[in-house]
Amino acid sequence: MTSLPGGRDHGGSPAERPPLECARCGTPAEGPPPTWTCSVENGVRRYFCDACSRQNLRSIEGRLDSAWW
């Protein structure tokens, strides 16, 4: 994972961020999801749960946008 210089990504504190949910199936994340997949599509971060990531692994590795899955 790459960070901006200075070690901050300007994403705000955890208290300011809305709760994460899977961009594909809507499953809510319980706390920080260390095993979820993060994808940046058109400058927007999208998170995918373990199940959706596994089902679409080849598309993710092929760098297809999630709209193509």
VOVOSE-832612 format. One record per residue: residue number from 1; x, y, z of N, C-alpha, C in turn. Coordinates in steps of 0.05 Angstrom, whole numbers, always signed. Layout:
BEGIN
 num     nx     ny     nz    cax    cay    caz     cx     cy     cz
 NUM      X      Y      Z      X      Y      Z      X      Y      Z
...
# end
This chain:
BEGIN
 num     nx     ny     nz    cax    cay    caz     cx     cy     cz
   1    +17    -23     +0     +0     +0     +0    +18    +24     +0
   2    +10    +44    -15    +26    +68    -17    +13    +91     -2
   3    +29   +107    +11    +18   +130    +26    +30   +155    +15
   4    +16   +177    +20    +26   +203    +12    +49   +211    +29
   5    +67   +229    +20    +89   +238    +36    +79   +249    +63
   6    +94   +244    +84    +86   +253   +110    +71   +232   +126
   7    +65   +209   +113    +53   +187   +127    +23   +189   +131
   8    +10   +209   +120    -19   +212   +123    -32   +211    +96
   9    -56   +200    +95    -70   +198    +69    -93   +218    +68
  10    -95   +236    +88   -116   +257    +89   -144   +245    +88
  11   -147   +220    +98   -173   +207    +98   -189   +215   +122
  12   -178   +230   +141   -192   +237   +165   -189   +216   +187
  13   -198   +223   +210   -196   +204   +232   -218   +183   +230
  14   -214   +160   +242   -234   +139   +241   -262   +148   +250
  15   -263   +167   +268   -289   +177   +278   -304   +192   +256
  16   -289   +204   +237   -302   +220   +216   -311   +203   +192
  17   -300   +179   +189   -307   +162   +167   -333   +147   +171
  18   -349   +144   +150   -374   +128   +153   -366    +99   +156
  19   -384    +83   +168   -378    +54   +170   -375    +41   +142
  20   -356    +23   +139   -351    +10   +114   -371    -12   +108
  21   -378    -14    +83   -394    -37    +74   -384    -46    +47
  22   -389    -71    +40   -381    -82    +15   -395    -67     -8
  23   -379    -58    -27   -390    -43    -50   -406    -61    -69
  24   -403    -87    -66   -418   -106    -84   -443   -117    -71
  25   -441   -128    -46   -464   -141    -34   -476   -125    -11
  26   -462   -105     -1   -472    -88    +21   -467    -99    +49
  27   -451   -120    +52   -445   -131    +78   -430   -109    +95
  28   -440   -103   +119   -425    -83   +135   -400    -95   +147
  29   -380    -78   +151   -355    -86   +163   -357    -82   +193
  30   -349   -102   +209   -349    -99   +238   -321    -91   +246
  31   -317    -66   +249   -290    -56   +256   -273    -54   +230
  32   -247    -49   +233   -230    -48   +209   -228    -75   +196
  33   -234    -77   +170   -234   -103   +156   -206   -109   +144
  34   -188   -121   +159   -161   -125   +149   -159   -145   +126
  35   -180   -162   +122   -179   -182   +101   -195   -174    +76
  36   -208   -151    +77   -224   -142    +55   -206   -131    +33
  37   -216   -129     +8   -201   -118    -14   -209    -89    -19
  38   -189    -72    -23   -194    -44    -29   -187    -39    -58
  39   -204    -27    -73   -200    -21   -101   -205     +9   -105
  40   -188    +22   -121   -192    +50   -127   -202    +51   -156
  41   -226    +59   -160   -238    +61   -187   -248    +89   -192
  42   -237   +102   -212   -244   +129   -219   -239   +148   -195
  43   -217   +143   -180   -210   +160   -158   -226   +155   -132
  44   -243   +135   -132   -259   +129   -108   -251   +102    -97
  45   -247   +101    -71   -240    +75    -58   -266    +59    -54
  46   -264    +34    -62   -286    +15    -59   -276     -9    -44
  47   -291    -19    -25   -283    -42     -8   -301    -65    -15
  48   -289    -89    -16   -303   -114    -22   -297   -134     +0
  49   -319   -148     +9   -316   -168    +30   -301   -192    +20
  50   -294   -210    +38   -279   -234    +30   -294   -251     +9
  51   -320   -255    +13   -335   -272     -5   -336   -260    -34
  52   -341   -234    -36   -342   -221    -62   -315   -221    -75
  53   -294   -217    -59   -267   -217    -70   -259   -244    -81
  54   -267   -265    -66   -260   -293    -75   -276   -299   -101
  55   -301   -292   -102   -317   -298   -126   -307   -284   -151
  56   -294   -261   -148   -286   -245   -171   -256   -241   -172
  57   -241   -260   -161   -212   -258   -160   -198   -253   -187
  58   -206   -268   -208   -194   -265   -234   -199   -237   -246
  59   -223   -227   -242   -229   -200   -252   -213   -179   -237
  60   -209   -183   -210   -194   -164   -194   -164   -165   -204
  61   -153   -189   -207   -126   -191   -216   -122   -180   -245
  62   -143   -182   -261   -142   -171   -288   -147   -141   -288
  63   -151   -129   -265   -155   -100   -261   -180    -90   -276
  64   -200   -106   -277   -226    -98   -288   -241    -82   -267
  65   -254    -60   -275   -271    -46   -256   -294    -64   -247
  66   -304    -60   -223   -324    -77   -212   -350    -77   -229
  67   -354    -56   -245   -378    -56   -263   -378    -79   -283
  68   -354    -89   -289   -351   -111   -308   -354   -139   -296
  69   -355   -141   -270   -358   -167   -257   -386   -177   -260
# end
